[in-house]
Amino acid sequence: MTDHKEYSIATYAALKTSIANGEEQSVKELLGKQPIQDIEKSYLIDLAKLKNNSVILKLIEDTPVKNR
């Protein structure tokens, strides 16, 4: 496994935790401007909807999808 892959997994886990905790600034910082995979984006959107946080939902929706 490469360092980039491990960082990506760690970042995704941190994103899920930040969304669940309603930490808008952390979500914004973790998302940055980097694209994410479509399936990850879909899951994060569902999680934000469950937490009923429109700010976090908008941050995720505005994140670009990674092209293969």
N, C-alpha and C positions, 0 to 999 in steps of 0.2 A: 504494500500500500504506500502511496506517495504522501508527502506532507500536505500537498494541496487537497488530496482526497480526505485526509483526516481533518484538516481545517474545515472543509466543507461540511462534514458530518457534525463536527462540534458546533459550527455556526448554526446549522439547521436545528440542532437540539436546543441551543440557546434561544433561537427564535421562537420555538414552540413554548418554552418556559416563559419568555417575556410576554408573549401573546396571552398565555393563560393567566399571568399575573397583572395584565393590563399596563405594562410598562412601555408606554408609547415612545419615549426617547430611546430606549434600548432597541426597540423594534426598528426605529428609523436608522439608528447607527448600524445595526446588524445587516439590514437590507442594503444600505448604501445605494449605489447605482448599478450594482452588478446584477446581471440577469440570473434568474433561477429556473429550474426545470418546471414545465407545465404541471406535472403531477404534484410537485412540492407546493407550487403556488395555489393549486386547487385545494389542497389539504389545509394550508395556512389560512385561506379565505374561509373555509368551513369552520375552522377553530375560532377565528375572529368573530364570525357570525354567532357562534355559540356563546361567546363572551359578551356579545352585543356591544362591541366597541367600534363605533363608526370611524374614528380617527385611524385606528390600526387597520381596519378594513380598507380604507382609502389608500393607506401607505402600501399595502400588499397589492391591491388592484393596480396601482400605478407602477409597480415593479415590472420591468421587461421580462419576457420569457426567453430562455436560452435556446438558441437554434442549435440543432445537432451538428 
